[in-house]
Amino acid sequence: LCRGGLAERLCRLQNRERSAISFWRHQCISDDKTPSDKSGVLIVKILEIFEECTIQVAICQQLEQSPVTLSPEDAVINAEEPILKVLFTRETAAHLKSRPQDVIHIYPPWQKLLLQNADVPVIMNTYFSQKVLLSEHSEAREKTYGLTKMLIRKNIISLAQTFRLDDLDDKLHQEPSDNQVACVSQIHNNSDSKQHPLALNAVNDSLLEMVESQGAVGWREVQVRVVIQRVYCLPAREGYRSHTQGNKPLCATPVTNSDPPNVRLCLLVQDAYGMFSEVQLQSLSSTDDFEQYCRRWEGKSCCLAGMKILQRTTRGRALGLFSLIDSLWPPVVPPKVPGQSQDSEMMTTNLPPPSFCYILTVQSGEIHVEVDEEEQISNLYQPPAVHGLKEILRVDGCNKRCSFWAQVLYRRLQTKHNVPIDQRDILLFVTDSTLQNMGHGIPKVVAVSVSASCVLSKEIREALSAGSRLVFFKDALWGNGRIICVERTVLLLQKPLLCLAAGADLSELTGPVRLDELDSTTQANSVCALRGTVVGVNESTAFSWPTCDRCGNGKLELCPQDRELLYCNQCSEVVTTPVLKMQLEVFLSCPSRSQSTVKVKVWHEISIALFVLLTTLLFLQTYEVQSVLGKEVGLLNCYVHSVTSHPNCVVLEEIVLL
Amino acid sequence: NSTLPAVAEELLREIRKAFQERSHVPDDLLLGLKFIFGPSAVPALDLVDQRSVTRLRSPSGRTLYQVLGSSGKLYTCYSSCHFCTCPAFGFSVLQKSESLLCKHILAVYLSQAMGACQELSVSEEQLTNILLAEEEDEG
């Protein structure tokens, strides 16, 4: 027990009390008479007894009180036959063996407790109690009573009855004490405190009402409460502006690499009635912040004010936008119907998806979007449904938005040279565990085409070129057997925090990645693995060149000081031990595609076996073709450049997977 | 109509009032605790001395109490009714109806009365998990 604590105190008090009780009882027995000191003795006659827990409750009539303690109030009470509730502990009750009509003397120290809403006082601490036998007959009666057991009613106490310690006037909760940990703010709509300073009216919840009532002029006074379903970036195109600027053409013009990426942060929002709107916010100077916006804003509620309507677009004119809207339909919560009260029984599956959507923008110079970042995710939010690639490939129809988490194996840039690098289409080859572990009929790797209109952050671009990364593709488009990343598709490096993982496996791939083997179904612009035998060598394509052993730079120069040495201008150092790279086209006979001529451009660094061959070929200048022919070439990973049927030829290039 | 709960409540209110006014609980109230709650009184006060009671609150306003027992086990007491996950509650209160409360619930009330509750804010999910965990233990 704690030194000086309450428990220790009570222990001491209790021990003292127990000694006093046993001493008093002993005294009663040994003296066989009631103690002489009558002051403060309570004399009661028992009217009724019942039990509650182990306490015996006796409804008693107070007979008289010792003159010493008599007070004016007591005198009044006495005259009206005062009723008392006397409590006895189990032990005292067993000792007393009281019955109705018994008279009990209760010696001090007893306690009187007055209850709040009851008139009858309660007497406690009745350890020093003694039954008084009034007559000879009583004694005899007592003995017979002692033989028969009296049934005492036991009240069962309800557990629902809790104790209210504070007064009705007090607040329900105590003041926060010093050891209180950080308090979380309430989550319900407290829009009153967060209203935009300009907006004085109540927050509305219908986008359509706002649009129709205010017109295209723009509104400042009213706020609309919506949920942010998606956050993405769109390339800023002239076509989205509401007016032309001088002689600038309306079509998209490629932006040179030196300018900051011209992208606008956009939100796809939905109101309580199910209507969508795309809100174009400010231009982002860099896409680095984008992932932050995405994580902090997506799924939260926000208030829009002072929006300007850019256009009202329809399904036919904005296929990309509506494919995203379709993926969010039907809504998770039945949308409200204007004029009707909320009916939770309403079926949402039969509601047709929206056929129009307003594109809004902010008035220049002011931000009119207040996002409740601290609040919880709105229950209207529909996170992206993440599926395994195998499931996605099986989906029917086209222009369906899909989300998946996959490992990027190989990246290939489009080869148009007049287009800057960040404007070029990228071809990614990805896989996940649903494809890798499957049997025949399902490709092991799938190609994802990233168009220039899909805005990639600098972080993603670097990650894609650096190494094999797991990437989350949010709202990519699937159709006609291809997955493409277009406008409104977002590539993220972080695993989705909130998503409907419908059977998707977000775990890492275990074991080495395998590609499909080259066969009759292999198509151009895909990746595959092959094995075969060398049947021919295209000598005219053979060449070798030195590369920097530090950075791999293939464009080494002759050192100005010493023309015998090589210099790497990327490392700004002399290359003393260059790595020799060789390239050669070989013709293989592949049993998996035996009818075709397979021409593979191979690199020395990967195929060690071929390096030996090539060295022999190139340095000795004389060779026997026979020594090369017939050599087995192991499983090579290749990119398929072209597949032609007449002549039946497959041209590939050996690749390194990321 | 029951008497004991009203008595217990009044006693606890007196303790609270005495503590608020004088930061001290008089002897007669402590003995009153002993009289009404019997053997639970001293252990309950010990739990209060050790600051073993924590009130958990979730954003929706739901509360729950957790009491660190002498054995090191954490027991959960409900706010809306008298319930505790300790075995003594199941036995003495529910089965035998011998006690109004177990020592943990009494400790909760005493901690409330003397401002000795630790306060902790938790998420809805955490609160739910604590409640569900109790279910699993008993299941």
Interface residues (C-beta under 8 A of the other chain):
Chain A: L1 C2 G5 L6 A7 E8 R9 L10 C11 L13 Q14 E17 E52 C53 T54 I55 V57 K85 L87 T89 P109 Q111 L113 L114 L115 Q116 N117 A118 V122 M124 N125 K154 N155 I156 I157 S158 L159 A160 Q161 T162 F163 R164 L165 D166 Q174 P176 S177 N179 Q180 V181 A182 C183 V184 S185 Q186 I187 Q376
Chain B: S2 T3 L4 P5 A6 V7 A8 E9 E10 L11 L12 R13 E14 R16 V25 D27 D28 L30 L31 G32 L33 K34 F35 I36 G38 A41 V42 P43 L45 D46 V48 D49 Q50 S58 P59 S60 S79 S80 C81 H82 F83 V93 S97 E98 S99 L100 Y109 Q112 A113 G115 C117 Q118 E119 L120 S121 S123
